[in-house]
Amino acid sequence: IENISVGRGDRVTAGQQVAALESSVQRANLALAEVRANDLSEIKSNKARLQFLRRKSGRAAELKSSDVLAESVLDEAQSEAVQGQYAVRSAEFRHRVAGAELAQAEAILAQRTIVSPVSGIVTERAMAPGEYLNEAQVTALNEFDIDSTPGDGMGDDYDTEAVIPKQID
């Protein structure tokens, strides 16, 4: 746990941040994703090259129409222009992927924040910053599970649940 922003007796509302897990790796990944998503240099470079290749193809077509240039040179210039178009599309695709990776990094970082599922008063602070336990409980509230139905045979009708991981041999 990196920090706990509430203490015993504090009133919290549903959705309020109560703690944050250590997330230096996730913040670094987010920073890297932001750099990649904001980098337009590959697109700009490929667009500039495409403009050049189109002009080169146009000049080759003019020279070919005057029978000054071999057909193979014109074919090569036209082929390079088409390749330039695909290079621009490829760079734009990688830029869109970088944007999606940025959204993913933001979502992963957001998962490192613990929010209160209900409104209430904190009755216990089960952990402190710097502690590591294989438990989900960080704080306790004086509210019962508002989504449970007493006597429905599902769970224990309270707002706590214990998950005990088993070691697989």
Salt bridges, closest charged atoms under 4 A:
GLU2 OE1 - ARG27 NH1 3.64
GLU42 OE2 - ARG94 NH2 2.16
GLU71 OE1 - LYS64 NZ 3.52
GLU80 OE1 - LYS56 NZ 2.86
GLU92 OE2 - LYS47 NZ 3.85
